[in-house]
């Protein structure tokens, strides 16, 4: 259930997403210039770009949950009584919390394994946990946004 017409507020997800997108564009542009002038590319750009795209996806998912704009089956949400819409919104928020809480736990385990077994990245050889540690952090942030949405809907009469 979207909130009444209100002025959209900039959230931390907006700023992080913009910064990541700018960094991704800068890295890609630098790689294009290097390929154009030297016929060689920077080896680290592809690996870093993939990681930044994962971060951008997770940050964008958090922004969608915060704004209650995530994917849902509108056939069920479009028609129905306010009580039914409220129950569906609560179920949706609870499912978001559960799914991203589970993703945070499993992602944390993955990052811990990468750290414990000293896994290095295939492209440039840095510790892999530098990349995988972003998954549990942002998954927890999305779960927190889902919990905020659940509480917001629960308090609404």
N, C-alpha and C positions, 0 to 999 in steps of 0.2 A: 504494500500500500504506500504509494508515494506521499510524501509530506505535502501539506498545502504550499501554495506558491510562496517561495521564500528566496531571498537572494543567496545564490550558491556561495559557500564559504570555501576558501582555499584550505585544503587539508595538507598534512605532511606528505601524504601520498602524491599529491599534485607536484610538490616541490621536488621530491625524490625522483618521481617519474620524469619530470622535465630535465633534471640534471643528468639522469642516466641516458635519456634520449639524446641530449646534446653531446654527451661523451661518446655515445655510440656513433653518432653522425661524424664527429671529429675524427675518431679512429678510422672509420671507413673511408672518409675523405682523404686522410693521410695515406692510407694504403693504396687508394686509387692513384694518387699523385706519384707515389713511389713506383707503382707498376708502370705508369705512363712514362716516367722519365728514366727508369732503370731496368725495366722489364723483369723486375723481381719484386716480391711482396714481403712485407714484414711478417715473419712467422707467427708472432704472438697475437696478431690482430684477430684472426679467426677464433682462436680459443677464448680470448677476452670478449669478443663480440657475442659469442654463444652464451657466455655467463651473464653478460649484461642484458641479453634478451630474456633470459630466465628471470632475472631480477625485475626487469620492466614488466613482464607478464604478471608476476606476483604482486608488484606494487599496484598495477592496474586492477587486478582482481580485488585487492583491498579497497581501492577507491570505489569500485562498483558495489561492493557490499556496503560500504559506508553510505552510499547514496541510494541504496535499495534498487539498483539497476542491474543486478545480476540476471543471468539467464534463468528463465522459468517457463513453464507451459502456460501461456496466457489464456488458453481455453478455460482452464480452471479458475484463473484469477479474474478474468474479464467479467464474468457473470456470477451472481450469487449474493447471498445476504451478507451484511457486514460481519455477522458472527462467523460465517464460513470463511470470509476473506481473512479475518483475524486468525482463525485456526490455521489456515494455510500459510499465513505469514510466520506464525510461530513455528510451524513444522519446518518451513524453509530455513529460518534462522537457526533452528536447532540442528538441522542437517548440515548447514554450513559450519557451525562450531564443531560438530563431530568429525566431519570430513577433514577440515584443516587442522584440528587437534591431532588426529591420527597421522596426517601428513607431517606435522611438526615432530611428532614422536619418532616416526620412521626416518625422517630427514635428519633428525638429531643423531639417531643411531648410525646412519650412513656417514655423517660428518665425523662422528667419534671414531668409527672404523678407519676412515681415511687418515685421521690424525694418529691413531694408535699404531696402524700398520705402515705409517710413513709413505702413503701413496703419493706419487707425484703426477702432475698433469702430463699428458702425452706430448703437447706441443712445445712448451718452454721449460718444463721440469720444475715448476714451483709446487709447493705442497697443495694437493688436491682439496684439502679441507678449507683452503681459502675461498674456494668456489662453493663447495657444498654446505658451508656453514650459513650461507644466506637463506637456504631453503627452510630450515626450522625457524629462523628468526622471522621471516616474512609470513610463513604459515601461521605462526602464533599471532602475529599482528592481524591477519585476516580472521582468525578465530575470535580474537578480541572484538573486532568490528562486528562479527556475527553475533556475539554476545550482547554488544551494545544495541544491535537491531532487535534482538529478542526482548531485551528489557524495555526498549522504546515501544514495541508493539504491546507487550504485556501491560504496561502502565496506561496505554490508551484505552479509553472507555468504549 
